Structures are given as structure tokens and as C-alpha cells.
């Protein structure tokens, strides 16, 4: 652990480490610069992330690269309809001698060194499993065998099956609110990146590819300290705070700001959400974005850069519009940015 000289000096050193961290991941994950930046922000904000995207776009590769670059230990579990909370805690089986054995499950296997925990297809798991995960995310601890296990550095990533609807269980609002961000992982827009992913054999063997990521570039324990330093060292002005509150009000009551969307009753559209906790998460992420850009103060561009991923899943709309949710919420955010003047 480096000797702390002053906040500005420490943050400057860590900014360079954070940018190297981004570059390390970018060497093996092509065409996902924005996603990598958002995951870097989440890492330094110490927030959990829900990933969304089609099958085969590289979500697992991205997370394995991120886990390698951070350091610490990585575990994953596959969501299935018969998965129970105990399956995360222990694994019961018969040993070679024919006697029953109980080994630690994916949550306990690495102990306090667990750094990244990936839950694949989380909406295939039952609500009981979601409840256990909610405690892990909120408190970084679970109870088992009459004691509490603590994971001081764990960061949870999950992805959701958006294609199949049978035998799936949507996450409750309380669980989704524990995710700092919901991030869309789409096909790369850059043609050269798509060409390389299909034809360059380097990207066909994921295990070999991930060996190119320099392991342990960040110390998970030190990340907790630098995250606190970012939040205390990156400032917000009175003007920026007023702008943030105006965005909040416009999201909650768009009709009062003259915001309209064709074919939508704006008095009915937004039913709730955008809570104080959600807004505090927004500022938390915006401070990290300012830090990565080399500034000691949050500016409106920092808010807008993270707003969709931090706030969209916290905006609850009327059930009649739910099937159009993704497009409507995206359009609502765009209209809010247009109607609320930036300082």
C-alpha cells in the first residue's frame, strides 16, 4: 500500500492506474469502449452491475478480463430454475470413499478474497436466491453454518436472459435498485472490430486470450480506500447540484416540464422511482467519471454520461407502457436533457 501524501496526489496516481486498467481490458475485448468505461466507473465506485445483451456478445469474456485485471478471486454461478440459496453456499456430494462430503460453494470457496462474483442468467433463479444475492450486494455478507461470512471487497455482476420468458423470474425492484448500473452490451459497431472477432483466431480461444491481461493490476483492498478518496476529493458546485435536482424533478414529473412523447399520456407514464438513493448513486458514478477525466469537479457532461445506465432501471412506468419500456425510458431521458438547461 502506497504512503498517502495528499488526496490530489493519490488520486492522480490512481487515475493513471485506472486508465491502464481500461487499456488492459480493451486489448482483449474489442469495440466495447463505452461499456469498459462504465465498468471502470462501477469498479471505482464499488457498485454492482447488471449486464444485458444478446447471447455471444462477450459478456462473460469481458467480466473474466475485468476480474483478471483487478486481481483477487473470481467466481461464477449459472442461474437455473432449480437453483436454491444453499447451492451458492455449499456443494454436497459423495467422496471417493463413498461417504457424504460438504465442500464450500462458489460464495464461500474463496473466502474474503472473493473480488468478482458473476451470476449468469440471474432471472432464471428463484426469488429465494435473489434474496440471498440482495443481502450479499447490500451488506457484503451471508449467513451459513450458524455464522456470518464477510466479503469486504466483492463486486457482483449479473446478466439477464432477455430472449426466453418461460421459467424465468424477473428481479424485484429492491434487487434491481441495488445495482449501481444496468449496462447494455451490444454487438460492436466498428466493422474492423466485428471482422477481427469473426476471423482473427486470437479471439476464438477465450482462455488463451485472457492470459494477455496483466493480472492483479489493481489491489481489491486498496480500491475501497481510493473509492472513498474519490467521493471526498471530487467536488460538486452549487450550480451542478441545482442542475441535478432539476433533472430529478423532470424525470419524476415530466409533464410539469412540458415534456411530451407521441402517443403517451405524460401524466400517467412515470409511476415512481428515481429515489434519493438512486440520485446519490448518480452522483457517485459522476464523481468517478470526473476522476477518470482528470478533473476535481463534476460537470454536467459527467452526469449525462452515466445517467441512462444509473437511472433508467430506477424509473418505473405504468404497466400499459411496459412492453415499450426500453424505447420510452430512453426517449424520456433524451427529452429531459433537452428541456432542462445545463449550466
SEKOLRO-112028 format. One record per residue: y, z, x of N, C-alpha, C, O, CB in turn; residue in one letter. Coordinates in pm, whole numbers, plus 50000, padded with zeros to 5 digits. Each point is the difference from the previous one (the first is absolute). Glycine has a CB too. Layout:
YZXYZXYZXYZXYZXa;...
END
This chain:
498815000050085501195000049915501245000050088500105008350091498675004049725x;502174978550160501194999150083500895012249980499965006549896499934968550092x;500915028050113500995010649989501154995049914500564989450028498805020150198x;500984998049669501054995849909501365002550064500335011450033498194993649768x;502264984450216501335001450060501045001349890500675010249992498624976450209x;500855003649716500865000649883499474989949901499234991150036502805016450099x;498394993949740499444991849893500204985250025499074992149984501345026649859x;500824977250197500284985850021499104994050108499494989049984502865015049945x;497475003450181499194994950109498534998849959499354990050031502245020350132x;497914999849768498614999749956499774988549902499014992950011500835032050022x;501094973349872499844989249902500074986450067499294990849960501725023849865x;499834984050276500084987250072498674996950069499534988649995502945014850038x;496955006650031498694998050065498944996049897499214990950023501425025950154x;499354990149710499004997549900500214986749929499054993849953500735030750018x;501484971150020500244987049939499304989150082499404990949943502825017149965x;497864992950224499344990250085498495000649982499334989749999502565011950166x;497565010649821498575001349975499614993949866498974993449988501005027450151x;500874981349760499724994649866500004984850003499144993849936501895026549959x;499894973750176500064985450007498804994550077499464989449965503045011550025x;497075006250114498774995850071498805001149908499104991650003501885015950217x;499005002949699498935002049900499934988049906498924995049972501395030150041x;500834970449937500044988249913499454987650072499234992349943502755017449937x;498454988650244499564988250075498495000250024499344989749993502915009150118x;497205013149917498555001250021499244995149877499054992450011501335027150145x;500044985049726499324996049877500214985249974499084993149955501215030049951x;500914971950123500324986049976499214990350086499924988249967502315019349970x;497184997250172499204991050084498674996349934499424989650032501655020450169x;498454998449708498704997349937500104997449850499034995749939499935018550236x;502194988449766500224997549858501164990149988501155003750022498005019549911x;500554964450032501014989450002500664998349863499375001949895499334986650287x;502585007949821500714996349878500295011449905500284997649882498664980850142x;501005034050024500235011649913501095009050059499865012349999497734986749922x;503484994950129501035007950068500645010349907500215011550040500224969050108x;499875015449728500625009649908499055011549967500415011649995500974969849909x;497345015350072499025010449969499865009850117499955012149981498824971849868x;501175010650273499895008650118501225009050013499875011750035498754970850079x;502575012249858501205008250006499945011349895500375011350029500954968750053x;498215016849797499905010249896498985010750037500245011849975500404971049855x;498255013350230499005009950042500525008550115499675011850011498514972949914x;502635009350161500635007850107500965010249941500045011650044499754969050114x;500995015249743500915009449933499215011449937500375011750015501274969549939x;497275015549978499185010449937499415009450104499925012149978499544972249835x;500125010250301499425008350106500995010150053499665011650020498844969550041x;502745014549961501015009150055500675008449891500725009550031499664974250154x;499385012949690500455008549889498895009549958500225008849916501354973250006x;497225016250136498825008149969499654999049852499735010149935500865005550252x;499434972249761499714997749859498734991949982499614992350088502825008849863x;496935000749935498774992949967500354986449937501084998349944497695023750023x;500294968550043500274986249957498844994749918498835001750035502594994550170x;498924997249683499024992649921500224985150026501094994849975498815023449845x;499084975050230500084985750029499424992149884499025004049938500825000650309x;500794984149725499494991049898499964985950057500834996250083500085018449731x;498124977750142499884986350046498634994649970499085007449966502584997150212x;498214982349834498724993649973498955004150103500335005150107500884975749788x;497535016950072498915002550093500134990650120500264988149983498245019549828x;501304997750309499964991650120501334996950063500074991350087497944999349817x;503075016350056501304997250061500265008750122501054998850063499814994649713x;498205015450259500115007450125500495014449987500505005750096499934972850007x;499425027549778500485013749981499255009950090500615008650064499994985749699x;498075004350241499225009350082500264997750148500115009750076498144991149747x;501854986850218500324997150140501355006050037500155005850108498514973149880x;502305019749924501335005650023499945015150019500625005450092500374976149771x;498255025350051499935014650009499225004650122500345010150061499814991049692x;498804991650283499265003650121500864998050124499935007950094497924985749793x;502974995850113500924997950112501025011250007500325005150108499364970149873x;500845028749903500985010849994499395013150050500635007350076500504981349730x;497635014350151499345012350043499795000150151500195010350065498694991349712x;500714986950279499844999150145501315002550072500055007250100498084976749868x;502935010149980501305001150067500575014149991500675004550093499754971449856x;499325031149941500495013749988499225009350092500595008150071500094987549691x;498005003350237499165009750068499415009749897500224998349880501184999750331x;497885011949836499315008749906498774993249946499494990550060502675020449880x;497364993649946498744995149946500224992849867500915003449924497895015450190x;500364971349862500084991749881498715001549920498914999550056502624984050061x;498605018449753498855000449911500314991849876501164998349962498155024650124x;499634972149851500194992349878498855003049904498925004350041502314977650085x;499035015749747498965001349899500204989049897501134995849973498715029350064x;499064970149906500054989549900499985006149861499145008449970499714975550187x;502075012149758500025004849863498914993549918499874987749999502585016250020x;496755004249914498974995149909500025008649875500535011150001498044980450190x;500855003449701500045007249873499195012950006500275009349925500034969049957x;498695022350206499195012150008500445009450112499335010050026498784976849882x;502995010250158500515008750105500495013149939500715000049899499954980050241x;498965031249921500415013149953500815007050110499884996450117498095005049733x;502845008550114500805007050102499165005250117500434999550115501155007049706x;497214998550148499155005350106499644989550105499745003550115499355012849721x;500904970950125499654989450095501044998750111499694994950108499124993249708x;502415016350159501025000050103499855011850094500474999850114501064988549730x;497805022450107499915012550074498755000750087500075003950116501215007149701x;497574985250126498755001250077499044988749964500144993349898500175031650113x;498704973450075498964989849981498655007150005499615005250105501834976350000x;497845018949782498695006449992498914989550018500024989549935500895028449912x;498134984950240498934990550024498815007350062500105011850033501574969349998x;497225011849985498835005650065500024996650148500204988550038498505009649749x;501105012050295499954997750144498704993850043499104997949919502435021250111x;498344978050101498784993850052498805009149982498864995449994502524992150171x;498895025749827498905009349982499635001949853499135008149967501595003450241x;499944981049702499705000949858500735011149928499845001649879497984989150176x;502985016850017500735011049939501384995249954500594991250062498175025550082x;501744989249748501344996049955501075004250099499965010850059499264991249705x;501734989150252501135002750092501314997349926500064991649910498545002350293x;502425013349836501354997649949500924997950119500215009050081499365005149711x;500984973950216500944996550107501394998549943500154997349880498024991250249x;502875013249952501364998149951500234985849949499524990350059501265027250102x;499954981549729500364987049946501244994550070500475005950097498535000549683x;501524982350172501104993450069501265008550014500754998350096498344980649819x;501165030149991501205008350013499855010750107500975003250070499504992749690x;498335009650254499815011350092499464995850136500005007950094499595006349709x;499964973450209499294995750121500855001450126499495003650106499204980649752x;502605012850131500875000250117500815013050012500725002050098499424973249885x;499745033549918500745012550005501504997749998500494990849934497635019450192x;502614998249945501464999350001500534987750072501204997249992498845027449999x;499104968150080500444988050071500164987949907500514989650042498355019150161x;500724992649672500094988749908501454995549988500885007749962497105000649910x;502264979050160501364994750003500254990149887501035000849933498985002450313x;499064987449733500144990049895498755000249914498894998450050502614987250096x;498685016249723498894999849906500234988649902501014999649930498625025650092x;499434965449974500134988049918499025000649885498795001350020501964985350179x;499785012549679499184999949878500004985949945501004995449944499535029150004x;498364968550068499914986149957499664999449851499095006849953500194986250279x;501454998749693499824998349856500025013649928499025004149938499624974950104x;502485027649969500135013549948499835000649848499545010149947501984995150242x;498844984049741499895000649854498574997849950499774999949879502574992150109x;496705006250103498605000249958499475014349991498975002449937500694975150170x;501035031949956499555013949999500475007149873500994996049939499055004350312x;499255010149711500305007349878501195009450018500405002950112497184995849826x;503005005949950501165009050008499735012850079500925005350062499794985649721x;498045014150218499715012050078500264997750148500485008950071497804997749759x;501404981350217500254996650140501504998750025500505004450103497274983749911x;502935005949889501464999050013500625013750015500965001750076499024977349788x;499505030950064500555013550007499855005850139500935006350052498554996949707x;499354994850302499805004950136500954993050097500595006350088497004998649859x;502554982050036500894992650087501445004549982500775000550097497674980049895x;501945022849885501355004649972500315012750079501095001450054498794988449718x;499165019450233500245012150079500104996750149500875005250069497915008549758x;500354977650221500064996150141501374994350033500585003350104496964992149895x;502994996049914501304993750025501145009949990500944999650079498144979149833x;500855030349990501115009149976500005011750098501075004450044498874989149718x;498875011650271499925012250079499334998250135500025009250082499925003149706x;499484976150236499274997350124498905010450022499805004850111502254984649986x;497275013949796498895009550009499044997549884500394994449898501085022750217x;497284987349902499024999949893499205012950010499955006350106499924968249892x;499505029349891499155011949998498544995849996499624991249922502185022149960x;497394993050203498564997350003499315011650070500545006150092499844968749910x;498405028149952499205010550063500765013250010499935007050100498864975450029x;501945020849764500735012849989501095001850105500305011250041497644998549864x;502634979350138501135000950094500864987649985499594990149941499065023850220x;502564986849894500914988649999499944992950134499975006250105501535005549730x;498494974950158500074991650120501364993350003500454994449900497035001750100x;503175004550115501364994750012500014987750091499294999450100501665023849864x;499884967149997500134987450074501494997750026500654992549927497224997749966x;502685016150209501455000450017500654986550028501204998549980498495024250103x;499524967549962500614987250039499514988249917500274988550034499945020650195x;499064993649662499374989049927501024991849921500955005449942496965008250044x;501874973550013500774990749919498994991949919499074994150056502865004650114x;498255001049698499054993449911500494986049966501154997949963498165024449942x;499784968150109500234986349956498914996649899498855004050017502264989350205x;499254999549676499014995749901500334985849957501144995650012498505028149908x;499364969350031500294987449933499324999949865499085007749974501154980350247x;500245002949693499594999949861499444986349966500584989750037501155027549905x;497144982649988499414987649952500804995249880499985006449895497715000350189x;503004982249930500854994949893499354988849922500574995249902501395011350232x;496854989149909499364988549939499095004249886500104994849888500024993150330x;498995021649810499015004249900500525011949922500575009350057497574982250089x;501665008449724500445010849913498875009049953500235011449961501614973949967x;496915009550076498875007949955499685010750105500094997650121499004982749746x;500525031450085499615011250085501095003650100499725002950117497894990349856x;503615006749981501125004650084500775010749923499985000549877500184976850240x;500525031249959500775011049943501384999750063500155002450120497765011749840x;503104983049959501344999350056500475013750045499675010249940500844970349912x;500275019550255500525012650053501005006149903500824992849943498834999050291x;500305021349745501015006549917501354999850069500094998350121498165016349777x;502804987250023501364999650053500195010150112500684997150098500144995249680x;498595019650207500175010450102499434995650134500585002950105499335014549717x;498954975650175499404995350125500834988850061500224999950122497525006549792x;502724984250005500794989050055501325005050058500514994550097498444990049736x;501605026050106501275005250049499865006350137501005001650070499715002249696x;498084999950274499795005850132500024989750111500115003450117498565014449775x;501224969450071500114989450100501464997250027500774997349908497044992750019x;502585010750198501384996650036500314985749960501084997149949498845019250242x;499124974749833500214985849973498774993749936498875004550021502724994350172x;498664990649729498964990549962500404986650060501064994649966498355018049816x;499754982250305500364988350081499084988349966498785001449999502055013650187x;499774973549784499254987949973499664992950132500884997450082500265000249693x;497574999550244499564992350118499584986349949498944998549940500295022550188x;501604969149897499754986549950499494991050112499995003950117501804999249708x;497814984950138499644990150101501224997150086501114999449947497134990549901x;501595008250283501154996850085500714987449952499364990149965499495020750229x;502484989849804500774988349957500114989650111500174988249973501125026549871x;498624989750280500154991050114498754991550019498895005150009502665011550100x;498654970249897498874990950010499225001950129498774999350000502484984549861x;499475018850250499315001850128499135012549998498925000150058502964988250058x;498605022249818499195012149988498754997349919498915004350038503165009849979x;498054978849871498834996749919499024991450079498795001949991502614999649801x;499134988950284499144991250080499215008250102498814997950018502824983149950x;499075028450100499335008050101498925008949938498925001550058503184998350079x;498185006049748499025008849936498734992649960498925005849999502965008249919x;498264973350050498834992149956499264993850118498775000050002502414995349783x;499554999450314499374991950104499885006950135499174995950081501724984649800x;499905029750147499925006850130498895010449992500095009749925502394986750120x;496455001550035498845008949993500335014350043499225009249974499334971150068x;502585021550024500425013650039500125009149878499765012150010501474978450186x;499135003849690500215008049879498765001049912500065005649891502314987650117x;496505001350039498795000149919499145012350026499195003849915500864971450086x;500115031150114499255012150034500985011750002500705002250099497574984550038x;501785020649753501015010549987499805011150102500985004950057499204989949700x;498575009250269499765010850095500514996450138500635008150067497374998949801x;501724980750175500504995650131501524998849999500665003550098497184984349942x;502715007449850501454998349989500715013450016501035000850067498634979449783x;499805030250089500685013050001499985006650137500775009350024498614993249738x;499764992950327500015005550136501274996050074500325005850104497184993649900x;503234990849944501244995750063501165009549970501054999350065498144977249920x;500625032349917501055009649965499905011950095498965006550010501024986249747x;501115010150313500015011350093499845013049922500855003349917500624983950245x;497455020249864499745012049918500925011650035500425001750115497224991049865x;502655015249919500725012550022501424998450046500495008250078497375001549974x;502834979849903501404998250041500915010649945501075002550057498504973449953x;500045030449881500775011049941499115012349993498794998949979502654985049887x;499155027650151499275012649988500175005249858501125003349961499225002050286x;498564995649673500145004449862500715013349985500775001949906497194985650046x;501795021850140500675013149992501504998650025500805006549934497085004750141x;502484980450022501424998250030500734992749888501215001749983498224998050259x;499844992049682500634992849889500635009649899501054997049943497314984550088x;501005029949947500565009849906501355004850048500935001849921496775005350013x;502424995150196501265004950057501094989449994501135002949962497575012250188x;500954972649888501024989550000500414996449859501164996349976497924994850238x;499995009949689500364997249860501075009749952500934996049930496764995250028x;502175021550078501035009849963501324997150070501075001849943497145015450020x;501704978450162501234996950076500734988149938501234999849997497705009250212x;500324981149743500634988549936500745004349874501144996149977497064988850114x;501135023349828500625004149873501245008650022500934999549920496834999449973x;502255008950214501185008550026501054992850083501185003749996497345016249992x;501064969850088500944993650091500684987549946501044996050052497585013050127x;500804984649718500594988049940500835004249880499485006149907498584979350172x;503225011349922500935005349901500184990449882499694988250008501485024150174x;499344993449708500434992149885501455003649969500375011750007497264987249899x;503184991250062501415002449968500155003149851499094997649922501634987050265x;500435020849775500285002549859499954987149919499514999849887501925019850178x;499074969649995500004987149931498584995149976499694995149891502514999450213x;496945006849996498614995949987499295008449894499194994949923500794997850318x;500325020149756499375008749901500424996249858499185000249908500755018350262x;501354978149813500464995749868499334987049958499644998249884502565013150157x;497624979550054499324987449972498555002549959499504993649908502004994750256x;497835020949905498615003349967499895005549858499114996249925500445008550317x;501355004249723499975005849866500294989549892499445000649890501295021350207x;500134968449936500284989249905498754991249980499704996049888502745004250182x;496854996950038498754992449988499005007549913499324994149917501084995650309x;499525023249795499085008449923500324999549851499114998349916500625016850282x;501554986349770500414999749860499754986349938499584999149884502155018450165x;498514971950027499814986549947498534997049974499674993049904502384999750221x;497065012649958498564998149978499555007449876499174994949924500485002550322x;500875014449732499585008149886500614995249869499375001149895500395018350260x;501454975349848500694995749878500674986550024501234999250005499155024949925x;498834965250085500584987050036500984994649897500954993150038496975002250086x;501895007449748500894994449899501425005450014500954993049966497105004649880x;502105014550205501345005750017500774993250112501215001550009497925020249908x;500184970950167500644992650109500124985249967500344991950087498765024950077x;500624979649712500094986049959498924991250057500194987950010502215015549971x;496475002550057498894992450058499144994249886499585007349910500425007550299x;499754972349797499194993349897498904991850065500184994650110501795004649735x;496904999950086498884991350040499584992449875499795006049895499435009950291x;500664971149825499674991749884498725004849931498985002150064502154978550048x;498965021049756498855003649920499595014550009498905003649956500384973650075x;501595031450025499665014150019501045008749932501204997850015497654997050204x;500685015249706500895010049942500305010450108499155008450029499914988049735x;502135002950295500315008550113500115014849963499845008650086501344972050014x;499095022349772500015014049958498605005949994499835012249997502254983249873x;496924995950128498625004349985499204998750130498995006850017501144986649744x;500314998150328499194996250116499575012050084498805002250019502414976149984x;499755029450047499695011050093499765012849920500895004849929500494984450255x;497425016149829499635012149927500125012750083500055010949945498434975149920x;501555012850266500105011850085499744996450145499824988450036499465026049774x;500714996150271499764997950142501275000950081501035004849952497044981049989x;501855009650182501125001050094500495014550005501175002949976499504973049978x;498405033150077500265014350001500795004050124500154992050092497755011849776x;502615008750135500665004850123499094999050122500474996650109500895018949750x;497344987450124499094998750114499934985650046499974997350121498705022249797x;501284971049987499974986050039501244996050076499914992650098498705002849705x;502555009350154501244996650070500055006550138500544994150094500635003849685x;498285014150233499975006250133499084992150093500284999150120500165023449777x;498464971950049499144991450080500754987450044499824995250112498165013749765x;502854985950033500784988150035500915002850119500064992050094499875000749666x;500765018650238500895003550111499205002650126500424996450110501235013349728x;497214996550146499135002750115499614986950069500074999050122499055021749764x;500474969550036499624987050056501204992750057499904993750105498215005049733x;503035002150095501214993250047500465005750133500484992650086500185002849676x;499205017650257500385006150128499124994550113500494997350109500275023649771x;497954977650093499124994550103500354985650030499964995750115498225019949813x;502174976949969500394986050022501244999250086500084991650090498925002149690x;501995015050195501205000550083499645003550145500534994250094500845012649705x;497735002850217499525004050133499394988250074500284997950118499315025349797x;499574968950016499374988550065501014989350036499804992450095498125012549778x;503184994450051501054990350029500985004950105500934992850036498844998949732x;500035020550282500845005350107501305006149954500955001150078498054982150065x;501065020849730501235006249946499785014649970498885004449975501804973749929x;500415029650098499915014249968500535003049860500205011649964500044993750279x;500004984149678500485001849863499354989849909499814988450038502385020550047x;497464995449794499414991049902501084991149941501105004749968497105012149979x;501504970350037500924990549938499304994049877498785001349987502364993350237x;499604999049685499374994549879498814990950027499054999849922503165001749971x;497844990950216498884991150030498705007750022498924994849970502704989150131x;498485028249950498795008250019499395003649866498784999649983502165009550231x;499894994649690499505003249866499344988049935498895001049947502915016150030x;498884971550028499464988149933498724995150067499144994249934503194999649998x;497555008550200498824995150072498725007049958498924994150008502565000650182x;498625017749765498805007649964499915002949851498995005349953501065004950273x;500994986349697500085003849860498824995149916499415008149928503054991550097x;497154987649981498904995449913498705007550026499315003849905501764973850088x;498585024450133498725006350033499995014949969498965005649966500724977350212x;501475023649834500065014449973500195003049853499465009949950501484993450276x;499804988249702500425003549864499244992949889499895005449890502304999050206x;497274983649928499444992149890498895007449926499954999649877500624979750250x;498535027649945498905006749933500435013049934499205006549932499264983350233x;502785014049854500535012149936500834996649876500565009049937499465002350286x;500074976249742500724995749881498974997449891499184990850011502734999050126x;498135018249757499024998849892500634992349885501065003749950497815018050118x;500474967649891500564991349897499215001349871498885005149999501934979150178x;499785011049714499375000649869498674992550002499924989350060502365012349829x;496675003850047498684993550003500024985549953499174992050044499855030149918x;501924974349950500034986349951500314990150111499684988149989501035020649788x;499934996150331500354991350113499065001750119500214993750104502165007449821x;496615007350061499195003750116499294988150063499874999450122499835023049775x;499834968150024499304988550057500934991350086499534992450085498935007849718x;502845001050175500974992550080500695009050103501064996550052499314987949754x;499035026950221500655010550077500544995150135501175002150032497345014149855x;500644977450191500404996450137501254991350001500945002650075496664998949994x;502404988349847501164991249996501245006749944501104998150052497344983049923x;501395026949917501145006449937500655010550090501225000750009497714995249771x;500255012350286500575010350087500694993550119501065004550043497155011749885x;501194973350127500654992950110501344994149958500975000750075496804994350020x;502274999149785501264994449951501015010949970501194998350026497554982449878x;500805030650043500905011149974500665004850129501215002250002497375004549802x;500664994850302500565004550127501014989950053501065003850050496825008650002x;501804974849937500954989650044501305000849922501084999150058496994986250004x;501855016449806501205000949917500805012650031501234999849998497594987349821x;500505023850210500695012450037500824997850128501155004250007497015009649885x;501244979750207500724997350123501244991349974501035001550065496815000450063x;502034989049777501124991149969501135007349926501174997150022497214983849968x;501265028649924501005006449915500635012350064501145003549967497614988149838x;500555015050286500575012050064500634995650131499284996050092498995019549801x;503044985350120500664995150122499685008850121500075012249993501784978449865x;497795002850250499715007150124501315003350071500934992049998496844996550024x;502305023250040501245003750071500214991550125500995001950071498765021449843x;
END
